[in-house]
Amino acid sequence: MTKSFYHFLMKYRHPSPKDAISAFANQAYLDHSFPKNIEDYHEISSYLELNGHYLDSMSVFDEAWELYASSEIV
């Protein structure tokens, strides 16, 4: 994968989020401790489990990760 998950997620930021991934992107942007240069699912997942109080469910992260993984396949 060439770009970090955070970089990928930022394309979903929206002033008026219309879905859970956009809301997640907005909150991740505001989270100054979010692991911005990480491409590893387990590292980001662990971070969110401990610090992702803004996520209603980890399934939102899983869905965003699937989009990320499929977009980064060469």
PQR file of N, CA, C, O and H, with PARSE charges and radii, in Angstrom:
ATOM      1  N   MET A   1       0.848  -1.170   0.000 -0.4000 1.5000
ATOM      2  CA  MET A   1       0.000   0.000   0.000 -0.0000 2.0000
ATOM      3  C   MET A   1       0.895   1.233   0.000  0.5500 1.7000
ATOM      4  O   MET A   1       1.877   1.306   0.738 -0.5500 1.4000
ATOM      5  N   THR A   2       0.548   2.171  -0.815 -0.4000 1.5000
ATOM      6  CA  THR A   2       1.433   3.303  -1.000 -0.0000 2.0000
ATOM      7  C   THR A   2       1.100   4.500  -0.110  0.5500 1.7000
ATOM      8  O   THR A   2       2.008   5.241   0.267 -0.5500 1.4000
ATOM      9  H   THR A   2      -0.250   2.112  -1.414  0.4000 1.0000
ATOM     10  N   LYS A   3      -0.135   4.708   0.227 -0.4000 1.5000
ATOM     11  CA  LYS A   3      -0.443   5.825   1.112 -0.0000 2.0000
ATOM     12  C   LYS A   3      -1.027   5.300   2.417  0.5500 1.7000
ATOM     13  O   LYS A   3      -1.580   4.202   2.476 -0.5500 1.4000
ATOM     14  H   LYS A   3      -0.872   4.106  -0.080  0.4000 1.0000
ATOM     15  N   SER A   4      -0.890   6.094   3.436 -0.4000 1.5000
ATOM     16  CA  SER A   4      -1.365   5.661   4.747 -0.0000 2.0000
ATOM     17  C   SER A   4      -2.893   5.616   4.775  0.5500 1.7000
ATOM     18  O   SER A   4      -3.572   6.239   3.958 -0.5500 1.4000
ATOM     19  H   SER A   4      -0.440   6.985   3.388  0.4000 1.0000
ATOM     20  N   PHE A   5      -3.398   4.871   5.725 -0.4000 1.5000
ATOM     21  CA  PHE A   5      -4.843   4.793   5.902 -0.0000 2.0000
ATOM     22  C   PHE A   5      -5.425   6.177   6.188  0.5500 1.7000
ATOM     23  O   PHE A   5      -6.469   6.543   5.648 -0.5500 1.4000
ATOM     24  H   PHE A   5      -2.846   4.365   6.388  0.4000 1.0000
ATOM     25  N   TYR A   6      -4.747   6.931   7.032 -0.4000 1.5000
ATOM     26  CA  TYR A   6      -5.217   8.279   7.374 -0.0000 2.0000
ATOM     27  C   TYR A   6      -5.336   9.133   6.113  0.5500 1.7000
ATOM     28  O   TYR A   6      -6.350   9.800   5.909 -0.5500 1.4000
ATOM     29  H   TYR A   6      -3.899   6.633   7.470  0.4000 1.0000
ATOM     30  N   HIS A   7      -4.317   9.114   5.277 -0.4000 1.5000
ATOM     31  CA  HIS A   7      -4.342   9.891   4.038 -0.0000 2.0000
ATOM     32  C   HIS A   7      -5.528   9.468   3.162  0.5500 1.7000
ATOM     33  O   HIS A   7      -6.224  10.312   2.597 -0.5500 1.4000
ATOM     34  H   HIS A   7      -3.494   8.572   5.443  0.4000 1.0000
ATOM     35  N   PHE A   8      -5.747   8.172   3.058 -0.4000 1.5000
ATOM     36  CA  PHE A   8      -6.892   7.658   2.302 -0.0000 2.0000
ATOM     37  C   PHE A   8      -8.206   8.142   2.912  0.5500 1.7000
ATOM     38  O   PHE A   8      -9.101   8.590   2.196 -0.5500 1.4000
ATOM     39  H   PHE A   8      -5.182   7.486   3.517  0.4000 1.0000
ATOM     40  N   LEU A   9      -8.315   8.049   4.234 -0.4000 1.5000
ATOM     41  CA  LEU A   9      -9.553   8.397   4.929 -0.0000 2.0000
ATOM     42  C   LEU A   9      -9.921   9.864   4.747  0.5500 1.7000
ATOM     43  O   LEU A   9     -11.102  10.209   4.730 -0.5500 1.4000
ATOM     44  H   LEU A   9      -7.588   7.684   4.816  0.4000 1.0000
ATOM     45  N   MET A  10      -8.931  10.718   4.611 -0.4000 1.5000
ATOM     46  CA  MET A  10      -9.196  12.153   4.518 -0.0000 2.0000
ATOM     47  C   MET A  10     -10.004  12.535   3.283  0.5500 1.7000
ATOM     48  O   MET A  10     -10.608  13.607   3.247 -0.5500 1.4000
ATOM     49  H   MET A  10      -7.971  10.437   4.625  0.4000 1.0000
ATOM     50  N   LYS A  11     -10.021  11.678   2.278 -0.4000 1.5000
ATOM     51  CA  LYS A  11     -10.835  12.002   1.100 -0.0000 2.0000
ATOM     52  C   LYS A  11     -12.332  11.891   1.403  0.5500 1.7000
ATOM     53  O   LYS A  11     -13.157  12.342   0.609 -0.5500 1.4000
ATOM     54  H   LYS A  11      -9.531  10.807   2.306  0.4000 1.0000
ATOM     55  N   TYR A  12     -12.685  11.298   2.542 -0.4000 1.5000
ATOM     56  CA  TYR A  12     -14.084  11.164   2.942 -0.0000 2.0000
ATOM     57  C   TYR A  12     -14.555  12.287   3.868  0.5500 1.7000
ATOM     58  O   TYR A  12     -15.725  12.325   4.248 -0.5500 1.4000
ATOM     59  H   TYR A  12     -12.014  10.933   3.188  0.4000 1.0000
ATOM     60  N   ARG A  13     -13.652  13.201   4.233 -0.4000 1.5000
ATOM     61  CA  ARG A  13     -14.059  14.317   5.087 -0.0000 2.0000
ATOM     62  C   ARG A  13     -15.116  15.142   4.374  0.5500 1.7000
ATOM     63  O   ARG A  13     -15.049  15.353   3.163 -0.5500 1.4000
ATOM     64  H   ARG A  13     -12.701  13.170   3.924  0.4000 1.0000
ATOM     65  N   HIS A  14     -16.087  15.602   5.139 -0.4000 1.5000
ATOM     66  CA  HIS A  14     -17.168  16.393   4.570 -0.0000 2.0000
ATOM     67  C   HIS A  14     -17.742  17.281   5.658  0.5500 1.7000
ATOM     68  O   HIS A  14     -17.934  16.821   6.784 -0.5500 1.4000
ATOM     69  H   HIS A  14     -16.142  15.430   6.123  0.4000 1.0000
ATOM     70  N   PRO A  15     -18.025  18.552   5.351 -0.5600 1.5000
ATOM     71  CA  PRO A  15     -18.569  19.458   6.367  0.2800 2.0000
ATOM     72  C   PRO A  15     -19.883  18.965   6.982  0.5500 1.7000
ATOM     73  O   PRO A  15     -20.151  19.194   8.161 -0.5500 1.4000
ATOM     74  N   SER A  16     -20.679  18.300   6.185 -0.4000 1.5000
ATOM     75  CA  SER A  16     -21.936  17.719   6.672 -0.0000 2.0000
ATOM     76  C   SER A  16     -21.920  16.233   6.347  0.5500 1.7000
ATOM     77  O   SER A  16     -22.459  15.817   5.322 -0.5500 1.4000
ATOM     78  H   SER A  16     -20.462  18.114   5.227  0.4000 1.0000
ATOM     79  N   PRO A  17     -21.300  15.423   7.220 -0.5600 1.5000
ATOM     80  CA  PRO A  17     -21.157  14.002   6.897  0.2800 2.0000
ATOM     81  C   PRO A  17     -22.496  13.328   6.633  0.5500 1.7000
ATOM     82  O   PRO A  17     -23.453  13.478   7.393 -0.5500 1.4000
ATOM     83  N   LYS A  18     -22.534  12.587   5.541 -0.4000 1.5000
ATOM     84  CA  LYS A  18     -23.764  11.917   5.127 -0.0000 2.0000
ATOM     85  C   LYS A  18     -23.770  10.439   5.505  0.5500 1.7000
ATOM     86  O   LYS A  18     -24.791   9.764   5.372 -0.5500 1.4000
ATOM     87  H   LYS A  18     -21.756  12.466   4.924  0.4000 1.0000
ATOM     88  N   ASP A  19     -22.622   9.935   5.978 -0.4000 1.5000
ATOM     89  CA  ASP A  19     -22.539   8.531   6.374 -0.0000 2.0000
ATOM     90  C   ASP A  19     -21.515   8.370   7.495  0.5500 1.7000
ATOM     91  O   ASP A  19     -20.830   9.321   7.871 -0.5500 1.4000
ATOM     92  H   ASP A  19     -21.793  10.483   6.086  0.4000 1.0000
ATOM     93  N   ALA A  20     -21.426   7.176   8.006 -0.4000 1.5000
ATOM     94  CA  ALA A  20     -20.555   6.902   9.156 -0.0000 2.0000
ATOM     95  C   ALA A  20     -19.080   7.061   8.811  0.5500 1.7000
ATOM     96  O   ALA A  20     -18.296   7.486   9.661 -0.5500 1.4000
ATOM     97  H   ALA A  20     -21.983   6.404   7.700  0.4000 1.0000
ATOM     98  N   ILE A  21     -18.687   6.732   7.592 -0.4000 1.5000
ATOM     99  CA  ILE A  21     -17.272   6.865   7.219 -0.0000 2.0000
ATOM    100  C   ILE A  21     -16.880   8.335   7.154  0.5500 1.7000
ATOM    101  O   ILE A  21     -15.783   8.697   7.582 -0.5500 1.4000
ATOM    102  H   ILE A  21     -19.323   6.387   6.903  0.4000 1.0000
ATOM    103  N   SER A  22     -17.745   9.181   6.633 -0.4000 1.5000
ATOM    104  CA  SER A  22     -17.460  10.618   6.607 -0.0000 2.0000
ATOM    105  C   SER A  22     -17.362  11.182   8.021  0.5500 1.7000
ATOM    106  O   SER A  22     -16.493  12.008   8.301 -0.5500 1.4000
ATOM    107  H   SER A  22     -18.635   8.888   6.285  0.4000 1.0000
ATOM    108  N   ALA A  23     -18.240  10.747   8.903 -0.4000 1.5000
ATOM    109  CA  ALA A  23     -18.180  11.192  10.301 -0.0000 2.0000
ATOM    110  C   ALA A  23     -16.870  10.712  10.937  0.5500 1.7000
ATOM    111  O   ALA A  23     -16.238  11.464  11.679 -0.5500 1.4000
ATOM    112  H   ALA A  23     -18.946  10.077   8.675  0.4000 1.0000
ATOM    113  N   PHE A  24     -16.457   9.478  10.657 -0.4000 1.5000
ATOM    114  CA  PHE A  24     -15.199   8.928  11.149 -0.0000 2.0000
ATOM    115  C   PHE A  24     -14.028   9.760  10.622  0.5500 1.7000
ATOM    116  O   PHE A  24     -13.125  10.107  11.384 -0.5500 1.4000
ATOM    117  H   PHE A  24     -16.970   8.868  10.054  0.4000 1.0000
ATOM    118  N   ALA A  25     -14.035  10.080   9.341 -0.4000 1.5000
ATOM    119  CA  ALA A  25     -12.961  10.880   8.749 -0.0000 2.0000
ATOM    120  C   ALA A  25     -12.861  12.244   9.424  0.5500 1.7000
ATOM    121  O   ALA A  25     -11.764  12.711   9.729 -0.5500 1.4000
ATOM    122  H   ALA A  25     -14.769   9.799   8.722  0.4000 1.0000
ATOM    123  N   ASN A  26     -13.993  12.873   9.654 -0.4000 1.5000
ATOM    124  CA  ASN A  26     -13.989  14.174  10.321 -0.0000 2.0000
ATOM    125  C   ASN A  26     -13.391  14.076  11.716  0.5500 1.7000
ATOM    126  O   ASN A  26     -12.592  14.925  12.113 -0.5500 1.4000
ATOM    127  H   ASN A  26     -14.885  12.493   9.406  0.4000 1.0000
ATOM    128  N   GLN A  27     -13.773  13.049  12.458 -0.4000 1.5000
ATOM    129  CA  GLN A  27     -13.265  12.884  13.816 -0.0000 2.0000
ATOM    130  C   GLN A  27     -11.789  12.490  13.839  0.5500 1.7000
ATOM    131  O   GLN A  27     -11.041  12.944  14.705 -0.5500 1.4000
ATOM    132  H   GLN A  27     -14.423  12.360  12.135  0.4000 1.0000
ATOM    133  N   ALA A  28     -11.368  11.655  12.902 -0.4000 1.5000
ATOM    134  CA  ALA A  28      -9.956  11.282  12.819 -0.0000 2.0000
ATOM    135  C   ALA A  28      -9.103  12.514  12.517  0.5500 1.7000
ATOM    136  O   ALA A  28      -7.989  12.643  13.024 -0.5500 1.4000
ATOM    137  H   ALA A  28     -11.975  11.286  12.198  0.4000 1.0000
ATOM    138  N   TYR A  29      -9.624  13.403  11.701 -0.4000 1.5000
ATOM    139  CA  TYR A  29      -8.923  14.649  11.389 -0.0000 2.0000
ATOM    140  C   TYR A  29      -8.708  15.493  12.644  0.5500 1.7000
ATOM    141  O   TYR A  29      -7.660  16.116  12.815 -0.5500 1.4000
ATOM    142  H   TYR A  29     -10.530  13.297  11.290  0.4000 1.0000
ATOM    143  N   LEU A  30      -9.698  15.503  13.504 -0.4000 1.5000
ATOM    144  CA  LEU A  30      -9.614  16.281  14.740 -0.0000 2.0000
ATOM    145  C   LEU A  30      -8.780  15.596  15.823  0.5500 1.7000
ATOM    146  O   LEU A  30      -8.381  16.232  16.799 -0.5500 1.4000
ATOM    147  H   LEU A  30     -10.549  14.996  13.365  0.4000 1.0000
ATOM    148  N   ASP A  31      -8.519  14.306  15.650 -0.4000 1.5000
ATOM    149  CA  ASP A  31      -7.736  13.523  16.606 -0.0000 2.0000
ATOM    150  C   ASP A  31      -6.250  13.704  16.296  0.5500 1.7000
ATOM    151  O   ASP A  31      -5.712  13.034  15.415 -0.5500 1.4000
ATOM    152  H   ASP A  31      -8.842  13.790  14.858  0.4000 1.0000
ATOM    153  N   HIS A  32      -5.600  14.594  17.007 -0.4000 1.5000
ATOM    154  CA  HIS A  32      -4.207  14.925  16.717 -0.0000 2.0000
ATOM    155  C   HIS A  32      -3.242  13.781  17.007  0.5500 1.7000
ATOM    156  O   HIS A  32      -2.089  13.821  16.579 -0.5500 1.4000
ATOM    157  H   HIS A  32      -6.038  15.138  17.723  0.4000 1.0000
ATOM    158  N   SER A  33      -3.698  12.771  17.722 -0.4000 1.5000
ATOM    159  CA  SER A  33      -2.843  11.620  18.025 -0.0000 2.0000
ATOM    160  C   SER A  33      -3.070  10.451  17.067  0.5500 1.7000
ATOM    161  O   SER A  33      -2.389   9.431  17.170 -0.5500 1.4000
ATOM    162  H   SER A  33      -4.635  12.738  18.069  0.4000 1.0000
ATOM    163  N   PHE A  34      -4.006  10.585  16.147 -0.4000 1.5000
ATOM    164  CA  PHE A  34      -4.292   9.493  15.207 -0.0000 2.0000
ATOM    165  C   PHE A  34      -3.006   9.109  14.480  0.5500 1.7000
ATOM    166  O   PHE A  34      -2.265   9.988  14.040 -0.5500 1.4000
ATOM    167  H   PHE A  34      -4.560  11.414  16.063  0.4000 1.0000
ATOM    168  N   PRO A  35      -2.730   7.811  14.346 -0.5600 1.5000
ATOM    169  CA  PRO A  35      -1.499   7.364  13.665  0.2800 2.0000
ATOM    170  C   PRO A  35      -1.553   7.662  12.164  0.5500 1.7000
ATOM    171  O   PRO A  35      -2.070   6.868  11.378 -0.5500 1.4000
ATOM    172  N   LYS A  36      -1.023   8.791  11.792 -0.4000 1.5000
ATOM    173  CA  LYS A  36      -1.184   9.314  10.436 -0.0000 2.0000
ATOM    174  C   LYS A  36      -0.330   8.621   9.372  0.5500 1.7000
ATOM    175  O   LYS A  36      -0.677   8.655   8.192 -0.5500 1.4000
ATOM    176  H   LYS A  36      -0.602   9.437  12.431  0.4000 1.0000
ATOM    177  N   ASN A  37       0.754   8.009   9.763 -0.4000 1.5000
ATOM    178  CA  ASN A  37       1.652   7.405   8.769 -0.0000 2.0000
ATOM    179  C   ASN A  37       1.649   5.890   8.798  0.5500 1.7000
ATOM    180  O   ASN A  37       2.573   5.259   8.285 -0.5500 1.4000
ATOM    181  H   ASN A  37       1.036   7.982  10.722  0.4000 1.0000
ATOM    182  N   ILE A  38       0.640   5.306   9.381 -0.4000 1.5000
ATOM    183  CA  ILE A  38       0.589   3.854   9.550 -0.0000 2.0000
ATOM    184  C   ILE A  38      -0.260   3.223   8.439  0.5500 1.7000
ATOM    185  O   ILE A  38      -1.294   3.758   8.039 -0.5500 1.4000
ATOM    186  H   ILE A  38      -0.111   5.818   9.798  0.4000 1.0000
ATOM    187  N   GLU A  39       0.210   2.074   7.960 -0.4000 1.5000
ATOM    188  CA  GLU A  39      -0.510   1.318   6.934 -0.0000 2.0000
ATOM    189  C   GLU A  39      -0.945  -0.049   7.451  0.5500 1.7000
ATOM    190  O   GLU A  39      -1.448  -0.869   6.683 -0.5500 1.4000
ATOM    191  H   GLU A  39       1.050   1.639   8.285  0.4000 1.0000
ATOM    192  N   ASP A  40      -0.758  -0.302   8.747 -0.4000 1.5000
ATOM    193  CA  ASP A  40      -1.018  -1.608   9.326 -0.0000 2.0000
ATOM    194  C   ASP A  40      -2.371  -1.644  10.038  0.5500 1.7000
ATOM    195  O   ASP A  40      -2.636  -0.839  10.931 -0.5500 1.4000
ATOM    196  H   ASP A  40      -0.350   0.364   9.371  0.4000 1.0000
ATOM    197  N   TYR A  41      -3.211  -2.577   9.636 -0.4000 1.5000
ATOM    198  CA  TYR A  41      -4.561  -2.717  10.199 -0.0000 2.0000
ATOM    199  C   TYR A  41      -4.527  -2.863  11.719  0.5500 1.7000
ATOM    200  O   TYR A  41      -5.275  -2.188  12.426 -0.5500 1.4000
ATOM    201  H   TYR A  41      -2.996  -3.232   8.911  0.4000 1.0000
ATOM    202  N   HIS A  42      -3.663  -3.739  12.218 -0.4000 1.5000
ATOM    203  CA  HIS A  42      -3.647  -4.057  13.647 -0.0000 2.0000
ATOM    204  C   HIS A  42      -3.204  -2.867  14.495  0.5500 1.7000
ATOM    205  O   HIS A  42      -3.738  -2.653  15.584 -0.5500 1.4000
ATOM    206  H   HIS A  42      -3.056  -4.288  11.644  0.4000 1.0000
ATOM    207  N   GLU A  43      -2.252  -2.102  14.016 -0.4000 1.5000
ATOM    208  CA  GLU A  43      -1.813  -0.922  14.758 -0.0000 2.0000
ATOM    209  C   GLU A  43      -2.933   0.110  14.853  0.5500 1.7000
ATOM    210  O   GLU A  43      -3.181   0.667  15.922 -0.5500 1.4000
ATOM    211  H   GLU A  43      -1.819  -2.276  13.132  0.4000 1.0000
ATOM    212  N   ILE A  44      -3.596   0.359  13.753 -0.4000 1.5000
ATOM    213  CA  ILE A  44      -4.673   1.354  13.755 -0.0000 2.0000
ATOM    214  C   ILE A  44      -5.858   0.846  14.555  0.5500 1.7000
ATOM    215  O   ILE A  44      -6.467   1.602  15.312 -0.5500 1.4000
ATOM    216  H   ILE A  44      -3.394  -0.093  12.884  0.4000 1.0000
ATOM    217  N   SER A  45      -6.187  -0.418  14.397 -0.4000 1.5000
ATOM    218  CA  SER A  45      -7.290  -1.010  15.139 -0.0000 2.0000
ATOM    219  C   SER A  45      -7.045  -0.920  16.643  0.5500 1.7000
ATOM    220  O   SER A  45      -7.944  -0.555  17.400 -0.5500 1.4000
ATOM    221  H   SER A  45      -5.692  -1.032  13.782  0.4000 1.0000
ATOM    222  N   SER A  46      -5.840  -1.249  17.070 -0.4000 1.5000
ATOM    223  CA  SER A  46      -5.494  -1.165  18.494 -0.0000 2.0000
ATOM    224  C   SER A  46      -5.606   0.264  18.996  0.5500 1.7000
ATOM    225  O   SER A  46      -6.123   0.510  20.086 -0.5500 1.4000
ATOM    226  H   SER A  46      -5.110  -1.546  16.455  0.4000 1.0000
ATOM    227  N   TYR A  47      -5.123   1.201  18.201 -0.4000 1.5000
ATOM    228  CA  TYR A  47      -5.221   2.607  18.586 -0.0000 2.0000
ATOM    229  C   TYR A  47      -6.682   3.007  18.776  0.5500 1.7000
ATOM    230  O   TYR A  47      -7.041   3.632  19.774 -0.5500 1.4000
ATOM    231  H   TYR A  47      -4.703   1.002  17.315  0.4000 1.0000
ATOM    232  N   LEU A  48      -7.514   2.641  17.813 -0.4000 1.5000
ATOM    233  CA  LEU A  48      -8.926   3.040  17.875 -0.0000 2.0000
ATOM    234  C   LEU A  48      -9.665   2.360  19.025  0.5500 1.7000
ATOM    235  O   LEU A  48     -10.554   2.961  19.628 -0.5500 1.4000
ATOM    236  H   LEU A  48      -7.222   2.134  17.002  0.4000 1.0000
ATOM    237  N   GLU A  49      -9.310   1.130  19.331 -0.4000 1.5000
ATOM    238  CA  GLU A  49      -9.955   0.450  20.450 -0.0000 2.0000
ATOM    239  C   GLU A  49      -9.668   1.162  21.770  0.5500 1.7000
ATOM    240  O   GLU A  49     -10.505   1.168  22.672 -0.5500 1.4000
ATOM    241  H   GLU A  49      -8.587   0.642  18.841  0.4000 1.0000
ATOM    242  N   LEU A  50      -8.496   1.756  21.879 -0.4000 1.5000
ATOM    243  CA  LEU A  50      -8.132   2.460  23.106 -0.0000 2.0000
ATOM    244  C   LEU A  50      -8.503   3.948  23.082  0.5500 1.7000
ATOM    245  O   LEU A  50      -8.767   4.539  24.129 -0.5500 1.4000
ATOM    246  H   LEU A  50      -7.816   1.751  21.147  0.4000 1.0000
ATOM    247  N   ASN A  51      -8.524   4.546  21.896 -0.4000 1.5000
ATOM    248  CA  ASN A  51      -8.686   5.997  21.796 -0.0000 2.0000
ATOM    249  C   ASN A  51      -9.806   6.458  20.875  0.5500 1.7000
ATOM    250  O   ASN A  51     -10.066   7.658  20.778 -0.5500 1.4000
ATOM    251  H   ASN A  51      -8.310   4.066  21.045  0.4000 1.0000
ATOM    252  N   GLY A  52     -10.460   5.550  20.213 -0.4000 1.5000
ATOM    253  CA  GLY A  52     -11.475   5.925  19.224 -0.0000 2.0000
ATOM    254  C   GLY A  52     -12.858   6.092  19.815  0.5500 1.7000
ATOM    255  O   GLY A  52     -13.834   5.543  19.303 -0.5500 1.4000
ATOM    256  H   GLY A  52     -10.249   4.575  20.292  0.4000 1.0000
ATOM    257  N   HIS A  53     -12.937   6.848  20.889 -0.4000 1.5000
ATOM    258  CA  HIS A  53     -14.233   7.063  21.547 -0.0000 2.0000
ATOM    259  C   HIS A  53     -15.257   7.702  20.617  0.5500 1.7000
ATOM    260  O   HIS A  53     -16.457   7.635  20.883 -0.5500 1.4000
ATOM    261  H   HIS A  53     -12.144   7.293  21.305  0.4000 1.0000
ATOM    262  N   TYR A  54     -14.805   8.314  19.541 -0.4000 1.5000
ATOM    263  CA  TYR A  54     -15.698   8.965  18.586 -0.0000 2.0000
ATOM    264  C   TYR A  54     -16.322   7.978  17.598  0.5500 1.7000
ATOM    265  O   TYR A  54     -17.214   8.354  16.838 -0.5500 1.4000
ATOM    266  H   TYR A  54     -13.830   8.368  19.325  0.4000 1.0000
ATOM    267  N   LEU A  55     -15.868   6.728  17.597 -0.4000 1.5000
ATOM    268  CA  LEU A  55     -16.460   5.707  16.718 -0.0000 2.0000
ATOM    269  C   LEU A  55     -17.623   5.031  17.428  0.5500 1.7000
ATOM    270  O   LEU A  55     -17.474   4.548  18.551 -0.5500 1.4000
ATOM    271  H   LEU A  55     -15.143   6.423  18.215  0.4000 1.0000
ATOM    272  N   ASP A  56     -18.764   4.995  16.786 -0.4000 1.5000
ATOM    273  CA  ASP A  56     -19.912   4.283  17.361 -0.0000 2.0000
ATOM    274  C   ASP A  56     -19.650   2.783  17.380  0.5500 1.7000
ATOM    275  O   ASP A  56     -20.089   2.078  18.289 -0.5500 1.4000
ATOM    276  H   ASP A  56     -18.885   5.387  15.874  0.4000 1.0000
ATOM    277  N   SER A  57     -18.932   2.305  16.374 -0.4000 1.5000
ATOM    278  CA  SER A  57     -18.663   0.878  16.242 -0.0000 2.0000
ATOM    279  C   SER A  57     -17.376   0.677  15.450  0.5500 1.7000
ATOM    280  O   SER A  57     -17.081   1.435  14.526 -0.5500 1.4000
ATOM    281  H   SER A  57     -18.576   2.878  15.636  0.4000 1.0000
ATOM    282  N   MET A  58     -16.623  -0.339  15.814 -0.4000 1.5000
ATOM    283  CA  MET A  58     -15.408  -0.653  15.059 -0.0000 2.0000
ATOM    284  C   MET A  58     -15.736  -1.146  13.651  0.5500 1.7000
ATOM    285  O   MET A  58     -14.855  -1.190  12.792 -0.5500 1.4000
ATOM    286  H   MET A  58     -16.863  -0.955  16.565  0.4000 1.0000
ATOM    287  N   SER A  59     -16.977  -1.512  13.409 -0.4000 1.5000
ATOM    288  CA  SER A  59     -17.362  -1.944  12.067 -0.0000 2.0000
ATOM    289  C   SER A  59     -17.213  -0.797  11.060  0.5500 1.7000
ATOM    290  O   SER A  59     -17.005  -1.044   9.872 -0.5500 1.4000
ATOM    291  H   SER A  59     -17.693  -1.477  14.107  0.4000 1.0000
ATOM    292  N   VAL A  60     -17.316   0.444  11.522 -0.4000 1.5000
ATOM    293  CA  VAL A  60     -17.100   1.596  10.635 -0.0000 2.0000
ATOM    294  C   VAL A  60     -15.638   1.601  10.175  0.5500 1.7000
ATOM    295  O   VAL A  60     -15.353   1.803   8.995 -0.5500 1.4000
ATOM    296  H   VAL A  60     -17.485   0.644  12.487  0.4000 1.0000
ATOM    297  N   PHE A  61     -14.725   1.378  11.111 -0.4000 1.5000
ATOM    298  CA  PHE A  61     -13.315   1.281  10.747 -0.0000 2.0000
ATOM    299  C   PHE A  61     -13.090   0.114   9.786  0.5500 1.7000
ATOM    300  O   PHE A  61     -12.384   0.258   8.787 -0.5500 1.4000
ATOM    301  H   PHE A  61     -14.957   1.214  12.069  0.4000 1.0000
ATOM    302  N   ASP A  62     -13.681  -1.028  10.083 -0.4000 1.5000
ATOM    303  CA  ASP A  62     -13.510  -2.208   9.216 -0.0000 2.0000
ATOM    304  C   ASP A  62     -13.997  -1.924   7.798  0.5500 1.7000
ATOM    305  O   ASP A  62     -13.350  -2.314   6.826 -0.5500 1.4000
ATOM    306  H   ASP A  62     -14.254  -1.145  10.894  0.4000 1.0000
ATOM    307  N   GLU A  63     -15.123  -1.254   7.684 -0.4000 1.5000
ATOM    308  CA  GLU A  63     -15.659  -0.915   6.363 -0.0000 2.0000
ATOM    309  C   GLU A  63     -14.710   0.048   5.636  0.5500 1.7000
ATOM    310  O   GLU A  63     -14.432  -0.127   4.450 -0.5500 1.4000
ATOM    311  H   GLU A  63     -15.648  -0.938   8.473  0.4000 1.0000
ATOM    312  N   ALA A  64     -14.221   1.053   6.346 -0.4000 1.5000
ATOM    313  CA  ALA A  64     -13.280   2.001   5.741 -0.0000 2.0000
ATOM    314  C   ALA A  64     -11.990   1.289   5.355  0.5500 1.7000
ATOM    315  O   ALA A  64     -11.402   1.585   4.314 -0.5500 1.4000
ATOM    316  H   ALA A  64     -14.446   1.195   7.310  0.4000 1.0000
ATOM    317  N   TRP A  65     -11.548   0.350   6.192 -0.4000 1.5000
ATOM    318  CA  TRP A  65     -10.318  -0.391   5.882 -0.0000 2.0000
ATOM    319  C   TRP A  65     -10.491  -1.214   4.606  0.5500 1.7000
ATOM    320  O   TRP A  65      -9.581  -1.275   3.779 -0.5500 1.4000
ATOM    321  H   TRP A  65     -12.025   0.110   7.037  0.4000 1.0000
ATOM    322  N   GLU A  66     -11.640  -1.837   4.444 -0.4000 1.5000
ATOM    323  CA  GLU A  66     -11.898  -2.628   3.227 -0.0000 2.0000
ATOM    324  C   GLU A  66     -11.810  -1.736   1.985  0.5500 1.7000
ATOM    325  O   GLU A  66     -11.243  -2.139   0.969 -0.5500 1.4000
ATOM    326  H   GLU A  66     -12.379  -1.787   5.115  0.4000 1.0000
ATOM    327  N   LEU A  67     -12.363  -0.545   2.066 -0.4000 1.5000
ATOM    328  CA  LEU A  67     -12.267   0.404   0.936 -0.0000 2.0000
ATOM    329  C   LEU A  67     -10.807   0.772   0.674  0.5500 1.7000
ATOM    330  O   LEU A  67     -10.365   0.826  -0.473 -0.5500 1.4000
ATOM    331  H   LEU A  67     -12.824  -0.218   2.892  0.4000 1.0000
ATOM    332  N   TYR A  68     -10.075   1.020   1.745 -0.4000 1.5000
ATOM    333  CA  TYR A  68      -8.654   1.361   1.647 -0.0000 2.0000
ATOM    334  C   TYR A  68      -7.874   0.215   1.006  0.5500 1.7000
ATOM    335  O   TYR A  68      -7.119   0.422   0.056 -0.5500 1.4000
ATOM    336  H   TYR A  68     -10.435   0.976   2.677  0.4000 1.0000
ATOM    337  N   ALA A  69      -8.063  -0.984   1.529 -0.4000 1.5000
ATOM    338  CA  ALA A  69      -7.321  -2.139   1.022 -0.0000 2.0000
ATOM    339  C   ALA A  69      -7.619  -2.385  -0.455  0.5500 1.7000
ATOM    340  O   ALA A  69      -6.707  -2.677  -1.228 -0.5500 1.4000
ATOM    341  H   ALA A  69      -8.676  -1.152   2.301  0.4000 1.0000
ATOM    342  N   SER A  70      -8.877  -2.272  -0.851 -0.4000 1.5000
ATOM    343  CA  SER A  70      -9.215  -2.523  -2.248 -0.0000 2.0000
ATOM    344  C   SER A  70      -8.718  -1.398  -3.165  0.5500 1.7000
ATOM    345  O   SER A  70      -8.447  -1.639  -4.341 -0.5500 1.4000
ATOM    346  H   SER A  70      -9.618  -2.035  -0.222  0.4000 1.0000
ATOM    347  N   SER A  71      -8.598  -0.186  -2.645 -0.4000 1.5000
ATOM    348  CA  SER A  71      -8.117   0.914  -3.489 -0.0000 2.0000
ATOM    349  C   SER A  71      -6.611   0.879  -3.653  0.5500 1.7000
ATOM    350  O   SER A  71      -6.083   1.453  -4.606 -0.5500 1.4000
ATOM    351  H   SER A  71      -8.818   0.010  -1.690  0.4000 1.0000
ATOM    352  N   GLU A  72      -5.913   0.222  -2.751 -0.4000 1.5000
ATOM    353  CA  GLU A  72      -4.449   0.202  -2.793 -0.0000 2.0000
ATOM    354  C   GLU A  72      -3.883  -1.028  -3.477  0.5500 1.7000
ATOM    355  O   GLU A  72      -2.665  -1.147  -3.605 -0.5500 1.4000
ATOM    356  H   GLU A  72      -6.342  -0.244  -1.977  0.4000 1.0000
ATOM    357  N   ILE A  73      -4.730  -1.946  -3.918 -0.4000 1.5000
ATOM    358  CA  ILE A  73      -4.265  -3.132  -4.638 -0.0000 2.0000
ATOM    359  C   ILE A  73      -3.800  -2.716  -6.017  0.5500 1.7000
ATOM    360  O   ILE A  73      -4.518  -2.047  -6.760 -0.5500 1.4000
ATOM    361  H   ILE A  73      -5.720  -1.849  -3.814  0.4000 1.0000
ATOM    362  N   VAL A  74      -2.600  -3.118  -6.343 -0.4000 1.5000
ATOM    363  CA  VAL A  74      -2.024  -2.738  -7.637 -0.0000 2.0000
ATOM    364  C   VAL A  74      -2.416  -3.727  -8.694  0.5500 1.7000
ATOM    365  O   VAL A  74      -2.028  -3.578  -9.853 -0.5500 1.4000
ATOM    366  H   VAL A  74      -2.017  -3.662  -5.740  0.4000 1.0000
TER
END
